[in-house]
Amino acid sequence: MKVRLHGTEDECQEVAARLAEIVDVVDVSRPYADRPPSQLVRVYIETRIDRPTTFVPSVRMPVDPDTPRQHAAIRDARRRNR
């Protein structure tokens, strides 16, 4: 799985370290600076889930049918399930 972090360099380093506690981190890119005047960076992380974890979150995203993107996702899911 590939993950892109976007924030300050310190924030990205902290989140990368926290991710390494729950998944196997295969690669972490160098920080890529956003265009000025932004002070933020992007860090790309490649991970894999090889080891069993004791914490498996079950997250359900709230569905707002008035949001065009979610409306399209709901429509597409219904088409696949026919």
PyMOL Python script that loads the backbone (N, CA, C, O; Angstrom):
from pymol import cmd

cmd.read_pdbstr("""\
ATOM      1  N   MET A   1       0.844  -1.148   0.000  1.00  0.00           N
ATOM      2  CA  MET A   1       0.000   0.000   0.000  1.00  0.00           C
ATOM      3  C   MET A   1       0.900   1.224   0.000  1.00  0.00           C
ATOM      4  O   MET A   1       1.930   1.250   0.674  1.00  0.00           O
ATOM      5  N   LYS A   2       0.509   2.231  -0.754  1.00  0.00           N
ATOM      6  CA  LYS A   2       1.276   3.468  -0.795  1.00  0.00           C
ATOM      7  C   LYS A   2       0.474   4.566  -0.120  1.00  0.00           C
ATOM      8  O   LYS A   2      -0.734   4.693  -0.320  1.00  0.00           O
ATOM      9  N   VAL A   3       1.174   5.358   0.688  1.00  0.00           N
ATOM     10  CA  VAL A   3       0.546   6.415   1.469  1.00  0.00           C
ATOM     11  C   VAL A   3       1.295   7.710   1.210  1.00  0.00           C
ATOM     12  O   VAL A   3       2.526   7.729   1.184  1.00  0.00           O
ATOM     13  N   ARG A   4       0.551   8.792   1.019  1.00  0.00           N
ATOM     14  CA  ARG A   4       1.186  10.102   0.880  1.00  0.00           C
ATOM     15  C   ARG A   4       0.842  10.926   2.103  1.00  0.00           C
ATOM     16  O   ARG A   4      -0.327  11.117   2.437  1.00  0.00           O
ATOM     17  N   LEU A   5       1.888  11.414   2.772  1.00  0.00           N
ATOM     18  CA  LEU A   5       1.707  12.311   3.902  1.00  0.00           C
ATOM     19  C   LEU A   5       1.904  13.730   3.404  1.00  0.00           C
ATOM     20  O   LEU A   5       2.754  13.981   2.550  1.00  0.00           O
ATOM     21  N   HIS A   6       1.118  14.662   3.937  1.00  0.00           N
ATOM     22  CA  HIS A   6       1.227  16.060   3.528  1.00  0.00           C
ATOM     23  C   HIS A   6       1.101  16.900   4.778  1.00  0.00           C
ATOM     24  O   HIS A   6       0.067  16.881   5.446  1.00  0.00           O
ATOM     25  N   GLY A   7       2.149  17.638   5.097  1.00  0.00           N
ATOM     26  CA  GLY A   7       2.157  18.480   6.292  1.00  0.00           C
ATOM     27  C   GLY A   7       3.526  19.076   6.482  1.00  0.00           C
ATOM     28  O   GLY A   7       4.322  19.139   5.545  1.00  0.00           O
ATOM     29  N   THR A   8       3.806  19.519   7.707  1.00  0.00           N
ATOM     30  CA  THR A   8       5.151  20.020   7.978  1.00  0.00           C
ATOM     31  C   THR A   8       6.096  18.816   8.005  1.00  0.00           C
ATOM     32  O   THR A   8       5.658  17.673   8.136  1.00  0.00           O
ATOM     33  N   GLU A   9       7.379  19.087   7.880  1.00  0.00           N
ATOM     34  CA  GLU A   9       8.343  17.984   7.881  1.00  0.00           C
ATOM     35  C   GLU A   9       8.296  17.224   9.206  1.00  0.00           C
ATOM     36  O   GLU A   9       8.380  15.996   9.221  1.00  0.00           O
ATOM     37  N   ASP A  10       8.163  17.955  10.323  1.00  0.00           N
ATOM     38  CA  ASP A  10       8.078  17.301  11.632  1.00  0.00           C
ATOM     39  C   ASP A  10       6.828  16.430  11.747  1.00  0.00           C
ATOM     40  O   ASP A  10       6.891  15.317  12.269  1.00  0.00           O
ATOM     41  N   GLU A  11       5.693  16.935  11.260  1.00  0.00           N
ATOM     42  CA  GLU A  11       4.459  16.154  11.306  1.00  0.00           C
ATOM     43  C   GLU A  11       4.592  14.872  10.492  1.00  0.00           C
ATOM     44  O   GLU A  11       4.184  13.800  10.939  1.00  0.00           O
ATOM     45  N   CYS A  12       5.162  14.987   9.302  1.00  0.00           N
ATOM     46  CA  CYS A  12       5.322  13.814   8.437  1.00  0.00           C
ATOM     47  C   CYS A  12       6.245  12.785   9.074  1.00  0.00           C
ATOM     48  O   CYS A  12       5.984  11.585   8.991  1.00  0.00           O
ATOM     49  N   GLN A  13       7.329  13.243   9.714  1.00  0.00           N
ATOM     50  CA  GLN A  13       8.241  12.318  10.384  1.00  0.00           C
ATOM     51  C   GLN A  13       7.542  11.598  11.532  1.00  0.00           C
ATOM     52  O   GLN A  13       7.725  10.395  11.718  1.00  0.00           O
ATOM     53  N   GLU A  14       6.742  12.332  12.300  1.00  0.00           N
ATOM     54  CA  GLU A  14       6.038  11.722  13.428  1.00  0.00           C
ATOM     55  C   GLU A  14       5.020  10.689  12.959  1.00  0.00           C
ATOM     56  O   GLU A  14       4.930   9.601  13.528  1.00  0.00           O
ATOM     57  N   VAL A  15       4.254  11.024  11.924  1.00  0.00           N
ATOM     58  CA  VAL A  15       3.245  10.088  11.437  1.00  0.00           C
ATOM     59  C   VAL A  15       3.906   8.861  10.809  1.00  0.00           C
ATOM     60  O   VAL A  15       3.411   7.745  10.966  1.00  0.00           O
ATOM     61  N   ALA A  16       5.006   9.055  10.108  1.00  0.00           N
ATOM     62  CA  ALA A  16       5.730   7.920   9.528  1.00  0.00           C
ATOM     63  C   ALA A  16       6.195   6.970  10.633  1.00  0.00           C
ATOM     64  O   ALA A  16       6.109   5.751  10.484  1.00  0.00           O
ATOM     65  N   ALA A  17       6.682   7.525  11.733  1.00  0.00           N
ATOM     66  CA  ALA A  17       7.116   6.691  12.861  1.00  0.00           C
ATOM     67  C   ALA A  17       5.927   5.957  13.478  1.00  0.00           C
ATOM     68  O   ALA A  17       6.044   4.787  13.841  1.00  0.00           O
ATOM     69  N   ARG A  18       4.800   6.624  13.598  1.00  0.00           N
ATOM     70  CA  ARG A  18       3.607   5.980  14.163  1.00  0.00           C
ATOM     71  C   ARG A  18       3.084   4.875  13.249  1.00  0.00           C
ATOM     72  O   ARG A  18       2.647   3.827  13.725  1.00  0.00           O
ATOM     73  N   LEU A  19       3.128   5.108  11.938  1.00  0.00           N
ATOM     74  CA  LEU A  19       2.704   4.072  10.997  1.00  0.00           C
ATOM     75  C   LEU A  19       3.579   2.830  11.124  1.00  0.00           C
ATOM     76  O   LEU A  19       3.089   1.706  11.010  1.00  0.00           O
ATOM     77  N   ALA A  20       4.870   3.031  11.358  1.00  0.00           N
ATOM     78  CA  ALA A  20       5.796   1.907  11.479  1.00  0.00           C
ATOM     79  C   ALA A  20       5.471   1.026  12.677  1.00  0.00           C
ATOM     80  O   ALA A  20       5.913  -0.121  12.741  1.00  0.00           O
ATOM     81  N   GLU A  21       4.696   1.558  13.635  1.00  0.00           N
ATOM     82  CA  GLU A  21       4.301   0.765  14.802  1.00  0.00           C
ATOM     83  C   GLU A  21       3.164  -0.199  14.479  1.00  0.00           C
ATOM     84  O   GLU A  21       2.970  -1.182  15.195  1.00  0.00           O
ATOM     85  N   ILE A  22       2.404   0.068  13.406  1.00  0.00           N
ATOM     86  CA  ILE A  22       1.245  -0.778  13.124  1.00  0.00           C
ATOM     87  C   ILE A  22       1.321  -1.521  11.798  1.00  0.00           C
ATOM     88  O   ILE A  22       0.571  -2.476  11.596  1.00  0.00           O
ATOM     89  N   VAL A  23       2.202  -1.113  10.889  1.00  0.00           N
ATOM     90  CA  VAL A  23       2.385  -1.818   9.617  1.00  0.00           C
ATOM     91  C   VAL A  23       3.872  -1.884   9.308  1.00  0.00           C
ATOM     92  O   VAL A  23       4.667  -1.137   9.880  1.00  0.00           O
ATOM     93  N   ASP A  24       4.243  -2.776   8.406  1.00  0.00           N
ATOM     94  CA  ASP A  24       5.637  -2.851   7.965  1.00  0.00           C
ATOM     95  C   ASP A  24       5.884  -1.756   6.949  1.00  0.00           C
ATOM     96  O   ASP A  24       5.256  -1.730   5.890  1.00  0.00           O
ATOM     97  N   VAL A  25       6.795  -0.852   7.268  1.00  0.00           N
ATOM     98  CA  VAL A  25       7.147   0.225   6.357  1.00  0.00           C
ATOM     99  C   VAL A  25       8.307  -0.261   5.495  1.00  0.00           C
ATOM    100  O   VAL A  25       9.382  -0.582   6.003  1.00  0.00           O
ATOM    101  N   VAL A  26       8.078  -0.311   4.197  1.00  0.00           N
ATOM    102  CA  VAL A  26       9.070  -0.816   3.258  1.00  0.00           C
ATOM    103  C   VAL A  26       9.989   0.306   2.785  1.00  0.00           C
ATOM    104  O   VAL A  26      11.192   0.101   2.624  1.00  0.00           O
ATOM    105  N   ASP A  27       9.420   1.493   2.563  1.00  0.00           N
ATOM    106  CA  ASP A  27      10.206   2.605   2.033  1.00  0.00           C
ATOM    107  C   ASP A  27       9.582   3.930   2.452  1.00  0.00           C
ATOM    108  O   ASP A  27       8.360   4.067   2.507  1.00  0.00           O
ATOM    109  N   VAL A  28      10.441   4.903   2.746  1.00  0.00           N
ATOM    110  CA  VAL A  28      10.004   6.266   3.051  1.00  0.00           C
ATOM    111  C   VAL A  28      10.814   7.199   2.164  1.00  0.00           C
ATOM    112  O   VAL A  28      12.044   7.160   2.166  1.00  0.00           O
ATOM    113  N   SER A  29      10.115   8.038   1.406  1.00  0.00           N
ATOM    114  CA  SER A  29      10.813   8.957   0.506  1.00  0.00           C
ATOM    115  C   SER A  29      11.382  10.142   1.282  1.00  0.00           C
ATOM    116  O   SER A  29      11.079  10.338   2.459  1.00  0.00           O
ATOM    117  N   ARG A  30      12.183  10.901   0.619  1.00  0.00           N
ATOM    118  CA  ARG A  30      12.644  12.159   1.199  1.00  0.00           C
ATOM    119  C   ARG A  30      11.488  13.146   1.161  1.00  0.00           C
ATOM    120  O   ARG A  30      10.544  12.940   0.397  1.00  0.00           O
ATOM    121  N   PRO A  31      11.526  14.199   1.949  1.00  0.00           N
ATOM    122  CA  PRO A  31      10.460  15.208   1.887  1.00  0.00           C
ATOM    123  C   PRO A  31      10.554  16.015   0.588  1.00  0.00           C
ATOM    124  O   PRO A  31      11.627  16.500   0.227  1.00  0.00           O
ATOM    125  N   TYR A  32       9.441  16.153  -0.099  1.00  0.00           N
ATOM    126  CA  TYR A  32       9.358  16.978  -1.302  1.00  0.00           C
ATOM    127  C   TYR A  32       8.617  18.254  -0.944  1.00  0.00           C
ATOM    128  O   TYR A  32       7.470  18.205  -0.500  1.00  0.00           O
ATOM    129  N   ALA A  33       9.260  19.387  -1.133  1.00  0.00           N
ATOM    130  CA  ALA A  33       8.660  20.675  -0.758  1.00  0.00           C
ATOM    131  C   ALA A  33       7.546  21.057  -1.719  1.00  0.00           C
ATOM    132  O   ALA A  33       7.648  20.844  -2.927  1.00  0.00           O
ATOM    133  N   ASP A  34       6.464  21.633  -1.155  1.00  0.00           N
ATOM    134  CA  ASP A  34       5.409  22.217  -1.977  1.00  0.00           C
ATOM    135  C   ASP A  34       5.952  23.490  -2.625  1.00  0.00           C
ATOM    136  O   ASP A  34       7.010  23.994  -2.249  1.00  0.00           O
ATOM    137  N   ARG A  35       5.219  23.987  -3.587  1.00  0.00           N
ATOM    138  CA  ARG A  35       5.615  25.243  -4.220  1.00  0.00           C
ATOM    139  C   ARG A  35       5.496  26.389  -3.220  1.00  0.00           C
ATOM    140  O   ARG A  35       4.575  26.413  -2.403  1.00  0.00           O
ATOM    141  N   PRO A  36       6.429  27.339  -3.286  1.00  0.00           N
ATOM    142  CA  PRO A  36       6.344  28.512  -2.409  1.00  0.00           C
ATOM    143  C   PRO A  36       5.047  29.256  -2.670  1.00  0.00           C
ATOM    144  O   PRO A  36       4.592  29.266  -3.814  1.00  0.00           O
ATOM    145  N   PRO A  37       4.439  29.864  -1.702  1.00  0.00           N
ATOM    146  CA  PRO A  37       4.939  30.178  -0.355  1.00  0.00           C
ATOM    147  C   PRO A  37       4.649  29.088   0.672  1.00  0.00           C
ATOM    148  O   PRO A  37       4.892  29.310   1.858  1.00  0.00           O
ATOM    149  N   SER A  38       4.146  27.930   0.277  1.00  0.00           N
ATOM    150  CA  SER A  38       3.808  26.871   1.220  1.00  0.00           C
ATOM    151  C   SER A  38       5.054  26.390   1.955  1.00  0.00           C
ATOM    152  O   SER A  38       6.137  26.292   1.377  1.00  0.00           O
ATOM    153  N   GLN A  39       4.880  26.095   3.230  1.00  0.00           N
ATOM    154  CA  GLN A  39       5.964  25.547   4.046  1.00  0.00           C
ATOM    155  C   GLN A  39       5.789  24.038   4.243  1.00  0.00           C
ATOM    156  O   GLN A  39       6.517  23.419   5.019  1.00  0.00           O
ATOM    157  N   LEU A  40       4.825  23.456   3.538  1.00  0.00           N
ATOM    158  CA  LEU A  40       4.513  22.038   3.723  1.00  0.00           C
ATOM    159  C   LEU A  40       5.326  21.161   2.782  1.00  0.00           C
ATOM    160  O   LEU A  40       5.860  21.620   1.773  1.00  0.00           O
ATOM    161  N   VAL A  41       5.403  19.887   3.143  1.00  0.00           N
ATOM    162  CA  VAL A  41       6.122  18.904   2.323  1.00  0.00           C
ATOM    163  C   VAL A  41       5.219  17.701   2.095  1.00  0.00           C
ATOM    164  O   VAL A  41       4.193  17.532   2.754  1.00  0.00           O
ATOM    165  N   ARG A  42       5.631  16.873   1.146  1.00  0.00           N
ATOM    166  CA  ARG A  42       4.981  15.591   0.891  1.00  0.00           C
ATOM    167  C   ARG A  42       6.008  14.498   1.129  1.00  0.00           C
ATOM    168  O   ARG A  42       7.165  14.612   0.724  1.00  0.00           O
ATOM    169  N   VAL A  43       5.569  13.442   1.791  1.00  0.00           N
ATOM    170  CA  VAL A  43       6.421  12.280   2.021  1.00  0.00           C
ATOM    171  C   VAL A  43       5.623  11.064   1.573  1.00  0.00           C
ATOM    172  O   VAL A  43       4.462  10.897   1.947  1.00  0.00           O
ATOM    173  N   TYR A  44       6.255  10.219   0.772  1.00  0.00           N
ATOM    174  CA  TYR A  44       5.600   9.033   0.245  1.00  0.00           C
ATOM    175  C   TYR A  44       6.113   7.803   0.995  1.00  0.00           C
ATOM    176  O   TYR A  44       7.320   7.621   1.158  1.00  0.00           O
ATOM    177  N   ILE A  45       5.186   6.971   1.443  1.00  0.00           N
ATOM    178  CA  ILE A  45       5.533   5.792   2.238  1.00  0.00           C
ATOM    179  C   ILE A  45       4.954   4.562   1.558  1.00  0.00           C
ATOM    180  O   ILE A  45       3.800   4.562   1.128  1.00  0.00           O
ATOM    181  N   GLU A  46       5.757   3.524   1.465  1.00  0.00           N
ATOM    182  CA  GLU A  46       5.263   2.247   0.962  1.00  0.00           C
ATOM    183  C   GLU A  46       5.223   1.284   2.143  1.00  0.00           C
ATOM    184  O   GLU A  46       6.208   1.113   2.861  1.00  0.00           O
ATOM    185  N   THR A  47       4.062   0.659   2.327  1.00  0.00           N
ATOM    186  CA  THR A  47       3.878  -0.239   3.462  1.00  0.00           C
ATOM    187  C   THR A  47       3.343  -1.577   2.996  1.00  0.00           C
ATOM    188  O   THR A  47       2.914  -1.731   1.852  1.00  0.00           O
ATOM    189  N   ARG A  48       3.377  -2.539   3.899  1.00  0.00           N
ATOM    190  CA  ARG A  48       2.704  -3.816   3.659  1.00  0.00           C
ATOM    191  C   ARG A  48       2.223  -4.337   5.009  1.00  0.00           C
ATOM    192  O   ARG A  48       2.765  -3.990   6.059  1.00  0.00           O
ATOM    193  N   ILE A  49       1.209  -5.163   4.955  1.00  0.00           N
ATOM    194  CA  ILE A  49       0.641  -5.732   6.171  1.00  0.00           C
ATOM    195  C   ILE A  49       0.938  -7.227   6.128  1.00  0.00           C
ATOM    196  O   ILE A  49       0.171  -8.013   5.571  1.00  0.00           O
ATOM    197  N   ASP A  50       2.061  -7.600   6.725  1.00  0.00           N
ATOM    198  CA  ASP A  50       2.458  -9.007   6.747  1.00  0.00           C
ATOM    199  C   ASP A  50       2.254  -9.635   8.108  1.00  0.00           C
ATOM    200  O   ASP A  50       2.030 -10.841   8.220  1.00  0.00           O
ATOM    201  N   ARG A  51       2.331  -8.825   9.127  1.00  0.00           N
ATOM    202  CA  ARG A  51       2.239  -9.393  10.464  1.00  0.00           C
ATOM    203  C   ARG A  51       0.822  -9.226  11.011  1.00  0.00           C
ATOM    204  O   ARG A  51       0.143  -8.254  10.680  1.00  0.00           O
ATOM    205  N   PRO A  52       0.376 -10.156  11.836  1.00  0.00           N
ATOM    206  CA  PRO A  52      -0.956 -10.005  12.426  1.00  0.00           C
ATOM    207  C   PRO A  52      -0.954  -8.851  13.415  1.00  0.00           C
ATOM    208  O   PRO A  52       0.026  -8.625  14.124  1.00  0.00           O
ATOM    209  N   THR A  53      -2.043  -8.141  13.453  1.00  0.00           N
ATOM    210  CA  THR A  53      -2.167  -7.031  14.391  1.00  0.00           C
ATOM    211  C   THR A  53      -3.273  -7.337  15.381  1.00  0.00           C
ATOM    212  O   THR A  53      -4.223  -8.054  15.067  1.00  0.00           O
ATOM    213  N   THR A  54      -3.145  -6.796  16.561  1.00  0.00           N
ATOM    214  CA  THR A  54      -4.180  -6.990  17.563  1.00  0.00           C
ATOM    215  C   THR A  54      -5.250  -5.917  17.432  1.00  0.00           C
ATOM    216  O   THR A  54      -6.374  -6.098  17.898  1.00  0.00           O
ATOM    217  N   PHE A  55      -4.907  -4.810  16.804  1.00  0.00           N
ATOM    218  CA  PHE A  55      -5.856  -3.718  16.630  1.00  0.00           C
ATOM    219  C   PHE A  55      -6.282  -3.663  15.179  1.00  0.00           C
ATOM    220  O   PHE A  55      -5.473  -3.367  14.299  1.00  0.00           O
ATOM    221  N   VAL A  56      -7.543  -3.945  14.926  1.00  0.00           N
ATOM    222  CA  VAL A  56      -8.080  -3.870  13.577  1.00  0.00           C
ATOM    223  C   VAL A  56      -9.287  -2.938  13.625  1.00  0.00           C
ATOM    224  O   VAL A  56     -10.376  -3.348  14.027  1.00  0.00           O
ATOM    225  N   PRO A  57      -9.094  -1.682  13.214  1.00  0.00           N
ATOM    226  CA  PRO A  57     -10.208  -0.746  13.301  1.00  0.00           C
ATOM    227  C   PRO A  57     -11.299  -1.078  12.294  1.00  0.00           C
ATOM    228  O   PRO A  57     -11.026  -1.497  11.169  1.00  0.00           O
ATOM    229  N   SER A  58     -12.516  -0.885  12.717  1.00  0.00           N
ATOM    230  CA  SER A  58     -13.653  -1.046  11.827  1.00  0.00           C
ATOM    231  C   SER A  58     -14.266   0.331  11.668  1.00  0.00           C
ATOM    232  O   SER A  58     -15.014   0.795  12.528  1.00  0.00           O
ATOM    233  N   VAL A  59     -13.943   0.970  10.572  1.00  0.00           N
ATOM    234  CA  VAL A  59     -14.369   2.344  10.361  1.00  0.00           C
ATOM    235  C   VAL A  59     -15.390   2.406   9.253  1.00  0.00           C
ATOM    236  O   VAL A  59     -15.149   1.902   8.155  1.00  0.00           O
ATOM    237  N   ARG A  60     -16.502   3.003   9.518  1.00  0.00           N
ATOM    238  CA  ARG A  60     -17.517   3.226   8.489  1.00  0.00           C
ATOM    239  C   ARG A  60     -17.562   4.713   8.218  1.00  0.00           C
ATOM    240  O   ARG A  60     -17.718   5.522   9.132  1.00  0.00           O
ATOM    241  N   MET A  61     -17.426   5.058   6.969  1.00  0.00           N
ATOM    242  CA  MET A  61     -17.495   6.461   6.587  1.00  0.00           C
ATOM    243  C   MET A  61     -18.954   6.881   6.531  1.00  0.00           C
ATOM    244  O   MET A  61     -19.788   6.149   5.999  1.00  0.00           O
ATOM    245  N   PRO A  62     -19.275   8.053   7.074  1.00  0.00           N
ATOM    246  CA  PRO A  62     -20.648   8.523   6.967  1.00  0.00           C
ATOM    247  C   PRO A  62     -20.988   8.783   5.505  1.00  0.00           C
ATOM    248  O   PRO A  62     -20.176   9.322   4.753  1.00  0.00           O
ATOM    249  N   VAL A  63     -22.174   8.402   5.122  1.00  0.00           N
ATOM    250  CA  VAL A  63     -22.589   8.586   3.733  1.00  0.00           C
ATOM    251  C   VAL A  63     -23.558   9.753   3.656  1.00  0.00           C
ATOM    252  O   VAL A  63     -24.613   9.752   4.291  1.00  0.00           O
ATOM    253  N   ASP A  64     -23.185  10.731   2.879  1.00  0.00           N
ATOM    254  CA  ASP A  64     -24.047  11.885   2.629  1.00  0.00           C
ATOM    255  C   ASP A  64     -24.479  11.789   1.176  1.00  0.00           C
ATOM    256  O   ASP A  64     -23.701  12.120   0.282  1.00  0.00           O
ATOM    257  N   PRO A  65     -25.716  11.339   0.918  1.00  0.00           N
ATOM    258  CA  PRO A  65     -26.143  11.130  -0.467  1.00  0.00           C
ATOM    259  C   PRO A  65     -26.201  12.413  -1.275  1.00  0.00           C
ATOM    260  O   PRO A  65     -26.332  12.364  -2.498  1.00  0.00           O
ATOM    261  N   ASP A  66     -26.107  13.562  -0.614  1.00  0.00           N
ATOM    262  CA  ASP A  66     -26.134  14.825  -1.348  1.00  0.00           C
ATOM    263  C   ASP A  66     -24.761  15.206  -1.895  1.00  0.00           C
ATOM    264  O   ASP A  66     -24.654  16.116  -2.717  1.00  0.00           O
ATOM    265  N   THR A  67     -23.717  14.523  -1.450  1.00  0.00           N
ATOM    266  CA  THR A  67     -22.371  14.799  -1.945  1.00  0.00           C
ATOM    267  C   THR A  67     -22.184  14.072  -3.265  1.00  0.00           C
ATOM    268  O   THR A  67     -22.345  12.853  -3.319  1.00  0.00           O
ATOM    269  N   PRO A  68     -21.847  14.791  -4.334  1.00  0.00           N
ATOM    270  CA  PRO A  68     -21.742  14.142  -5.653  1.00  0.00           C
ATOM    271  C   PRO A  68     -20.797  12.950  -5.679  1.00  0.00           C
ATOM    272  O   PRO A  68     -21.117  11.931  -6.291  1.00  0.00           O
ATOM    273  N   ARG A  69     -19.645  13.051  -5.034  1.00  0.00           N
ATOM    274  CA  ARG A  69     -18.691  11.948  -5.056  1.00  0.00           C
ATOM    275  C   ARG A  69     -19.282  10.711  -4.381  1.00  0.00           C
ATOM    276  O   ARG A  69     -19.156   9.603  -4.903  1.00  0.00           O
ATOM    277  N   GLN A  70     -19.925  10.890  -3.230  1.00  0.00           N
ATOM    278  CA  GLN A  70     -20.502   9.755  -2.535  1.00  0.00           C
ATOM    279  C   GLN A  70     -21.704   9.223  -3.296  1.00  0.00           C
ATOM    280  O   GLN A  70     -21.942   8.015  -3.322  1.00  0.00           O
ATOM    281  N   HIS A  71     -22.459  10.113  -3.913  1.00  0.00           N
ATOM    282  CA  HIS A  71     -23.592   9.672  -4.721  1.00  0.00           C
ATOM    283  C   HIS A  71     -23.107   8.747  -5.842  1.00  0.00           C
ATOM    284  O   HIS A  71     -23.715   7.709  -6.101  1.00  0.00           O
ATOM    285  N   ALA A  72     -22.023   9.125  -6.496  1.00  0.00           N
ATOM    286  CA  ALA A  72     -21.466   8.301  -7.574  1.00  0.00           C
ATOM    287  C   ALA A  72     -20.963   6.970  -7.024  1.00  0.00           C
ATOM    288  O   ALA A  72     -21.139   5.933  -7.663  1.00  0.00           O
ATOM    289  N   ALA A  73     -20.340   6.985  -5.847  1.00  0.00           N
ATOM    290  CA  ALA A  73     -19.841   5.740  -5.250  1.00  0.00           C
ATOM    291  C   ALA A  73     -20.990   4.804  -4.898  1.00  0.00           C
ATOM    292  O   ALA A  73     -20.891   3.594  -5.098  1.00  0.00           O
ATOM    293  N   ILE A  74     -22.072   5.358  -4.379  1.00  0.00           N
ATOM    294  CA  ILE A  74     -23.248   4.545  -4.045  1.00  0.00           C
ATOM    295  C   ILE A  74     -23.844   3.953  -5.320  1.00  0.00           C
ATOM    296  O   ILE A  74     -24.177   2.769  -5.362  1.00  0.00           O
ATOM    297  N   ARG A  75     -23.975   4.769  -6.347  1.00  0.00           N
ATOM    298  CA  ARG A  75     -24.522   4.299  -7.623  1.00  0.00           C
ATOM    299  C   ARG A  75     -23.659   3.184  -8.204  1.00  0.00           C
ATOM    300  O   ARG A  75     -24.179   2.160  -8.647  1.00  0.00           O
ATOM    301  N   ASP A  76     -22.344   3.381  -8.200  1.00  0.00           N
ATOM    302  CA  ASP A  76     -21.442   2.369  -8.745  1.00  0.00           C
ATOM    303  C   ASP A  76     -21.514   1.064  -7.953  1.00  0.00           C
ATOM    304  O   ASP A  76     -21.480  -0.016  -8.543  1.00  0.00           O
ATOM    305  N   ALA A  77     -21.613   1.150  -6.626  1.00  0.00           N
ATOM    306  CA  ALA A  77     -21.700  -0.051  -5.793  1.00  0.00           C
ATOM    307  C   ALA A  77     -22.999  -0.804  -6.092  1.00  0.00           C
ATOM    308  O   ALA A  77     -23.010  -2.034  -6.146  1.00  0.00           O
ATOM    309  N   ARG A  78     -24.079  -0.071  -6.282  1.00  0.00           N
ATOM    310  CA  ARG A  78     -25.349  -0.736  -6.595  1.00  0.00           C
ATOM    311  C   ARG A  78     -25.271  -1.436  -7.947  1.00  0.00           C
ATOM    312  O   ARG A  78     -25.822  -2.524  -8.114  1.00  0.00           O
ATOM    313  N   ARG A  79     -24.597  -0.827  -8.904  1.00  0.00           N
ATOM    314  CA  ARG A  79     -24.448  -1.460 -10.225  1.00  0.00           C
ATOM    315  C   ARG A  79     -23.641  -2.747 -10.137  1.00  0.00           C
ATOM    316  O   ARG A  79     -23.971  -3.735 -10.793  1.00  0.00           O
ATOM    317  N   ARG A  80     -22.592  -2.739  -9.336  1.00  0.00           N
ATOM    318  CA  ARG A  80     -21.751  -3.934  -9.205  1.00  0.00           C
ATOM    319  C   ARG A  80     -22.497  -5.072  -8.517  1.00  0.00           C
ATOM    320  O   ARG A  80     -22.223  -6.241  -8.785  1.00  0.00           O
ATOM    321  N   ASN A  81     -23.430  -4.745  -7.640  1.00  0.00           N
ATOM    322  CA  ASN A  81     -24.137  -5.764  -6.868  1.00  0.00           C
ATOM    323  C   ASN A  81     -25.370  -6.311  -7.560  1.00  0.00           C
ATOM    324  O   ASN A  81     -26.088  -7.116  -6.966  1.00  0.00           O
ATOM    325  N   ARG A  82     -25.639  -5.914  -8.766  1.00  0.00           N
ATOM    326  CA  ARG A  82     -26.821  -6.415  -9.482  1.00  0.00           C
ATOM    327  C   ARG A  82     -26.608  -7.816  -9.972  1.00  0.00           C
ATOM    328  O   ARG A  82     -27.499  -8.394 -10.594  1.00  0.00           O
TER     329      ARG A  82
END
""", "prot")
cmd.dss("prot")
cmd.show_as("cartoon", "prot")
cmd.util.cbc("prot")
cmd.orient("prot")
